């Protein structure tokens, strides 16, 4: 499984490279029709992607009884993301909130804030991973 720092580095590099949210019909998506990926979507390997979890948010309250959440959780686990770790869920929820609710122009300012709050490191070197 990837560490929280590895996940943060991967998402930071992805967002700062893509520079726009993944949208479909004005709504944020894990994958959009143009192939763009959201903060959490970039962590899901192509083989594990399933449109059944579009519209669902990462949360500690993801119910395993919900088919969509079961598929999302399995896709994350199969992609090396320990969705059973509450600290990983917190990180993913923060990054998903950033992607979905903060203007892309502000991502570079907000990523260091998230890193500090979650005791992670954000440096320009993160963007080359």
Order of alpha helices (4+ residues) and beta strands (2+ residues): alpha-beta-beta-alpha-alpha-alpha
